[in-house]
Amino acid sequence: MELLGSLGGPWLPSQARPAAVDGVEALVDPARGTLMAKDASSYTVTWWEPRVEPETLMGKAIDPSAPGGFAGVGQVPPRVEALAKGAVRGMRSSFQTALALEQHMRREYELVTSGDLPVGHGWPQLERFLLVDKRGTSEQFAAAYVAMARVLAIPARLVVGFAGSGDEAVVRNGDAMAWPEVAVDGVGWVALDPTGSARVSSASAGLAEVTEEAREKLPPVEELAPPVLPPSGDGDVDPPVRVPWAALLWLVVLPPAGWLVGVPLVAWVRSWRRRRSGTVADAWAEARDRLRRHGVAVTSAMTVRDAAAAARPVVDPSTVDALSGLAMAVDAALWSGAPVDARAHAWASVKAVRSGLARRPVKERLRALFRY
């Protein structure tokens, strides 16, 4: 490839998956695969492309996980949405549907390359292009295609670059154009040409030529086969609807039963793990959770003494005293800086807190049992 110095920037023509660059020191933009260099006159680039047969490509599904393929396009005019769905006869999203939409634009719209060129790709301009004038630039073709593809749940993106032919090309600013790409499962981004103006070199054996062969094999949209659905019964009679009473009963009974069993079980397992670790921090966390289940407004930002003050209106004085003992253990172990082993003291205080909470009224203890 040959690069002119009038491009106004350090960007070099490249491919989506560059493998190697010879003749120039180049950097690769990791997000787009575009080559960058400060100074260059000529270079050689090689790249990777997936190997796929036209028939296989035709039957490929779209790739819903492609980043940016479903980005917002604003408020789509209702007539444009209806136009997109009508262009593919309601077919579900696939690469075949993407080609059908491309063929519709090739057939119904005219590319303008000279004279008084229409400009803009906002919805007022695209709506006029699609529904009134039906004449536009490659920018409007590409933007309209991407918007309609996303309406049809086909992940698509707009690409701006230069079109060349053969192994060596000279490009100028006036050669800049836009085209859409759709994300195909197992293949990647596949470039399409709704303008019908691109030319594929016969010497090429890459994805562009495979796409062209798939395009040639595409039947008219009226003959596209809809997705095959499983049979719904004998003849045209729908099978009787049977209500799964056992399943409905489980749906009614299982959630409450799961709550009654699951919440106490989870709390017990968490408490057991904390006792097993035996640290002072876990002792404080255990006391804090037990106070919360009994309706004490304790937050993780409180100190133990703050929690004791908040618990005073709810628990008896002996429980407040136990919390004060826990506060001394926490201060000694976590904040004093001295090598003090206060684990036994801390967990003895937690045991006293548990005993104090166990003396609360039965109604309050039952409520705490199922509060998480």
Secondary structure as GFF3:
##gff-version 3
##sequence-region A 1 372
A	DSSP	beta_strand	11	12	.	.	.	ID=ss1
A	DSSP	beta_strand	18	22	.	.	.	ID=ss2
A	DSSP	beta_strand	27	28	.	.	.	ID=ss3
A	DSSP	beta_strand	35	36	.	.	.	ID=ss4
A	DSSP	beta_strand	44	47	.	.	.	ID=ss5
A	DSSP	alpha_helix	54	58	.	.	.	ID=ss6
A	DSSP	alpha_helix	78	87	.	.	.	ID=ss7
A	DSSP	alpha_helix	95	108	.	.	.	ID=ss8
A	DSSP	beta_strand	110	111	.	.	.	ID=ss9
A	DSSP	alpha_helix	123	128	.	.	.	ID=ss10
A	DSSP	pi_helix	129	133	.	.	.	ID=ss11
A	DSSP	beta_strand	135	136	.	.	.	ID=ss12
A	DSSP	alpha_helix	138	151	.	.	.	ID=ss13
A	DSSP	beta_strand	156	162	.	.	.	ID=ss14
A	DSSP	three_ten_helix	173	175	.	.	.	ID=ss15
A	DSSP	beta_strand	176	184	.	.	.	ID=ss16
A	DSSP	beta_strand	188	191	.	.	.	ID=ss17
A	DSSP	alpha_helix	207	217	.	.	.	ID=ss18
A	DSSP	three_ten_helix	221	223	.	.	.	ID=ss19
A	DSSP	alpha_helix	245	277	.	.	.	ID=ss20
A	DSSP	alpha_helix	280	293	.	.	.	ID=ss21
A	DSSP	alpha_helix	304	311	.	.	.	ID=ss22
A	DSSP	alpha_helix	317	330	.	.	.	ID=ss23
A	DSSP	pi_helix	331	335	.	.	.	ID=ss24
A	DSSP	alpha_helix	343	358	.	.	.	ID=ss25
A	DSSP	alpha_helix	362	369	.	.	.	ID=ss26
###
